[in-house]
Amino acid sequence: MTSKRVGFVGLGLMGAPMASNIAKAGWKVTAWNRSGAAFDHLTVQRAASVAELRNEEVIIFMLPDLPYIEEAAADLFESWRSNPPRPGTTVVIMSSVSPTAVQQFGETVQQASGGNAVVVDAPVSGGTAGAQSGTLAIMVGATQSQFEELKPLLETMGTTVRLMGPLGSGSLAKACNQLIVGTTTAALAEAAELAERSGMDVEALYEVLSGGLAGSKVLDNVGPRLSAKNYAPTGPAKFMHKDLGFVLTSADAVGSAVPMASAAIDLYAELKRQGLGDQDLAVVRQTIANLSQISSASAGTN
């Protein structure tokens, strides 16, 4: 990269601290966000539209899913079609998106930019705590040269930055991450409900589990919220259902059996049906509790 300038789109729970960390590392960040309130506590320059970022060498998107990105980028693409960007412009998708859809998006960007812009997918894991501390894990789908050029920028946001393969590979790695996080969180929630209904203290259970083979970062990070039944959102649970859909689609494309993902996506679909999708991922415990009540009521009528 010839300059330490970057455009950033999406200043939500994850995007705001990520953009802040880039700025703290000495980069000039120009950002766009639908809500202006996001800029109140950020030392970044505000763009009136995504199209204003057209001359930035790198433009990062951190929005909930690819359709949101496509909508936000529409005026940028229109601007590029009349006046193509400089060669080597890079669009970095750091959201959790479909591995196949991001490859198609790469073709759209190439066409809109007259071949001057490329797409790199670099989704993240670590939650809002990792975003705030700059310790995210970042999974990159790019060429080796693209990765090496972007690595100094990505390292302002994360401490584990790895090239996973070509475009789409980062999103596939994130789908695998979500498979593990989603099923582990559900298993911990299930264990909590079973323990509590049996008269056991959930915090004591999690403490002993953390010292054995069942210990994990998921238990460390989500366990306290599960045991306290604290469902204030650090990230909406409904996105897990979306991400598990990417697992199933990717598995179908290569003929890989994913029984855990298949079971989990049904559970998170139930979570959404119960109207809990906007709460924290830990709310899957409430989903299981609700299912238990239904089961108990059904047993009582038999």
Secondary structure, DSSP 8 states (H G I E B T S, - for coil): --SSEEEEE--STTHHHHHHHHHHTT-EEEEE-SSGGGGTT--SEE-SSGGGGTT-SEEEE--SSHHHHHHHHHHHHHHHHHS---TTEEEEE-S---HHHHHHHHHHHHHHTTT-EEEEE--EESHHHHHHHT-EEEEEES-HHHHHHHHHHHTTTEEEEEEEESTTHHHHHHHHHHHHHHHHHHHHHHHHHHHHHTT--HHHHHHHHHTSTT--HHHHHHHHHHHHT----SSBTHHHHHHHHHHHHHHHHHT---HHHHHHHHHHHHHHHTT-TTSBGGGHHHHHHHHHHHHHHHHHT-
